[in-house]
Amino acid sequence: MNKKEIIIATARDLFTKYGYNKVSMDEIAKQANVTKKTIYSYFDKKEALFQYFIDEELKKMKEKIERQEKQGLSFIQRITKDLFFILKFKKNSKLLNAITNERDIRFSTNLLEKYDEEIIKYIQEKIETEIEQENIKKCNSKLMAFIIYKIYLAILFDYEDELNEEQVVKEVTLILKEGLFN
């Protein structure tokens, strides 16, 4: 591993174990056996180093979603499956869980909001592509992305009854495809 990879691996481990606020650049440098100057040659501040991990997680999610798109599912089926995957990924992320437990509520809230904004933006782009291809009706793509995301967020984090992925995908797909009214 080169120095940058060692710094990244060390910082990921420390952030995951202790959270963002409890980890200093001095501690990362010490654990990685490099100088702070070396860290700063790759990342100009601690926030930039942490942002690297958020970007990395978002990239992993997008890659998984892109692979699923090749399965020949309809847009509605893809988006509902994708969101279920994204939120399970988010819920099970050790790094994001460490951040959620931060004492500095503003920091963790801002970070999670940025994370959510990136996911909503991604969904919005997918909706706009489908509108351009005339696969779905014209709509406010940003609002629709927000609504779809928040539905899944509520189901995964707030709904207390036992659910399985197929049931969630089926019900949300029904709402999106056919609506609730006769």
C-alpha positions as CSV (number, residue, x, y, z in Angstrom):
1,M,0.0,0.0,0.0
2,N,1.2,3.5,-0.7
3,K,1.0,6.3,1.9
4,K,-2.3,7.7,0.7
5,E,-3.9,4.2,0.9
6,I,-2.5,3.7,4.4
7,I,-3.8,7.1,5.5
8,I,-7.2,6.3,4.0
9,A,-7.4,2.9,5.7
10,T,-6.3,4.2,9.0
11,A,-8.7,7.2,9.0
12,R,-11.6,4.9,7.9
13,D,-10.8,2.6,10.8
14,L,-10.5,5.4,13.3
15,F,-13.6,7.3,12.1
16,T,-15.6,4.1,12.2
17,K,-14.5,3.2,15.7
18,Y,-14.6,6.6,17.4
19,G,-16.6,9.0,15.1
20,Y,-15.5,12.1,13.4
21,N,-15.0,14.5,16.4
22,K,-13.0,12.1,18.5
23,V,-10.3,11.6,15.8
24,S,-7.6,14.1,15.2
25,M,-5.3,14.5,12.3
26,D,-2.4,13.9,14.8
27,E,-4.0,10.6,15.8
28,I,-4.4,9.6,12.1
29,A,-0.8,10.5,11.4
30,K,0.5,8.6,14.4
31,Q,-1.6,5.4,13.6
32,A,-0.6,5.6,9.9
33,N,3.0,6.2,10.7
34,V,3.2,9.3,8.6
35,T,3.5,13.0,9.3
36,K,0.6,15.4,9.4
37,K,2.3,17.2,6.5
38,T,2.0,14.0,4.5
39,I,-1.8,13.7,5.2
40,Y,-2.2,17.4,4.2
41,S,-0.5,16.7,0.9
42,Y,-3.5,14.5,0.0
43,F,-6.3,16.1,2.0
44,D,-6.3,19.8,2.9
45,K,-8.3,19.3,6.1
46,K,-10.0,16.7,8.2
47,E,-13.4,17.4,6.6
48,A,-11.9,16.7,3.1
49,L,-10.6,13.3,4.3
50,F,-14.0,12.4,5.8
51,Q,-15.7,13.6,2.6
52,Y,-13.6,11.1,0.7
53,F,-15.4,8.3,2.6
54,I,-18.8,9.7,2.0
55,D,-18.0,10.0,-1.7
56,E,-16.7,6.5,-1.6
57,E,-19.9,5.1,-0.1
58,L,-22.0,7.0,-2.6
59,K,-19.9,5.6,-5.5
60,K,-20.3,2.0,-4.2
61,M,-24.0,2.5,-4.1
62,K,-24.2,3.9,-7.6
63,E,-22.1,1.1,-9.0
64,K,-24.4,-1.5,-7.4
65,I,-27.4,0.4,-8.9
66,E,-25.8,0.5,-12.3
67,R,-25.3,-3.2,-12.3
68,Q,-28.9,-3.8,-11.3
69,E,-30.1,-1.6,-14.2
70,K,-28.9,-4.3,-16.6
71,Q,-31.5,-6.8,-15.3
72,G,-34.2,-5.5,-17.7
73,L,-36.6,-4.3,-15.0
74,S,-39.0,-1.4,-15.5
75,F,-38.0,2.0,-14.2
76,I,-40.5,1.8,-11.3
77,Q,-39.2,-1.7,-10.3
78,R,-35.6,-0.5,-10.6
79,I,-36.0,2.7,-8.6
80,T,-37.9,1.0,-5.8
81,K,-35.3,-1.8,-5.6
82,D,-32.5,0.7,-5.8
83,L,-33.9,2.8,-3.0
84,F,-34.5,-0.2,-0.8
85,F,-30.8,-1.2,-1.4
86,I,-29.5,2.4,-0.8
87,L,-31.3,2.7,2.5
88,K,-30.3,-0.8,3.7
89,F,-26.8,0.2,2.7
90,K,-27.1,3.4,4.7
91,K,-28.7,1.7,7.7
92,N,-25.9,-0.9,7.8
93,S,-22.9,1.4,7.2
94,K,-20.6,1.3,10.2
95,L,-19.2,4.7,9.1
96,L,-22.5,6.4,8.9
97,N,-23.7,4.9,12.1
98,A,-20.6,6.3,13.9
99,I,-21.4,9.7,12.5
100,T,-25.1,9.4,13.5
101,N,-23.9,8.9,17.1
102,E,-21.7,12.0,17.1
103,R,-22.1,14.5,20.0
104,D,-22.0,17.4,17.6
105,I,-25.5,17.1,16.2
106,R,-25.0,19.9,13.7
107,F,-22.1,18.1,12.1
108,S,-23.8,14.7,11.9
109,T,-27.0,16.3,10.7
110,N,-25.2,18.4,8.0
111,L,-23.3,15.4,6.8
112,L,-26.3,13.1,6.6
113,E,-28.3,15.8,4.9
114,K,-25.6,16.1,2.3
115,Y,-25.6,12.4,1.9
116,D,-29.4,12.4,1.4
117,E,-29.1,15.3,-1.1
118,E,-26.7,13.3,-3.2
119,I,-29.1,10.3,-3.3
120,I,-32.0,12.5,-4.1
121,K,-30.0,14.2,-6.9
122,Y,-29.1,10.8,-8.3
123,I,-32.8,9.7,-8.3
124,Q,-33.8,13.0,-9.9
125,E,-31.3,12.4,-12.7
126,K,-32.8,8.9,-13.3
127,I,-36.3,10.4,-13.4
128,E,-35.3,13.1,-15.9
129,T,-33.8,10.4,-18.1
130,E,-37.0,8.4,-18.0
131,I,-39.0,11.6,-18.8
132,E,-36.8,12.3,-21.8
133,Q,-37.2,8.8,-23.1
134,E,-41.0,9.2,-22.5
135,N,-41.1,6.2,-20.2
136,I,-42.8,8.2,-17.5
137,K,-45.1,11.3,-17.4
138,K,-43.6,14.7,-17.1
139,C,-43.4,15.8,-13.5
140,N,-41.3,17.9,-11.1
141,S,-38.3,15.5,-11.0
142,K,-36.7,17.0,-7.9
143,L,-40.0,16.9,-5.9
144,M,-40.7,13.4,-7.1
145,A,-37.2,12.2,-6.2
146,F,-37.6,13.7,-2.8
147,I,-41.0,12.1,-2.3
148,I,-39.9,8.7,-3.4
149,Y,-36.8,8.8,-1.2
150,K,-38.7,10.0,1.9
151,I,-41.2,7.2,1.4
152,Y,-38.4,4.6,1.5
153,L,-36.7,6.4,4.4
154,A,-39.8,6.3,6.5
155,I,-40.5,2.6,5.7
156,L,-37.0,1.4,6.5
157,F,-36.4,3.5,9.6
158,D,-39.8,4.3,11.1
159,Y,-42.2,1.5,10.1
160,E,-42.3,-1.0,13.0
161,D,-44.0,-4.0,11.5
162,E,-42.0,-6.8,9.9
163,L,-41.5,-6.2,6.1
164,N,-39.6,-7.9,3.4
165,E,-38.0,-6.3,0.4
166,E,-40.5,-7.9,-2.1
167,Q,-43.5,-6.6,-0.2
168,V,-42.0,-3.0,0.0
169,V,-41.1,-3.0,-3.7
170,K,-44.6,-4.3,-4.6
171,E,-46.5,-1.8,-2.5
172,V,-44.4,1.3,-3.5
173,T,-44.5,0.2,-7.2
174,L,-48.3,-0.1,-7.0
175,I,-48.5,3.5,-5.7
176,L,-46.1,4.9,-8.3
177,K,-47.6,3.0,-11.2
178,E,-51.3,3.0,-10.5
179,G,-51.9,5.4,-7.7
180,L,-54.2,4.8,-4.8
181,F,-57.5,6.0,-6.3
182,N,-59.9,4.1,-8.6
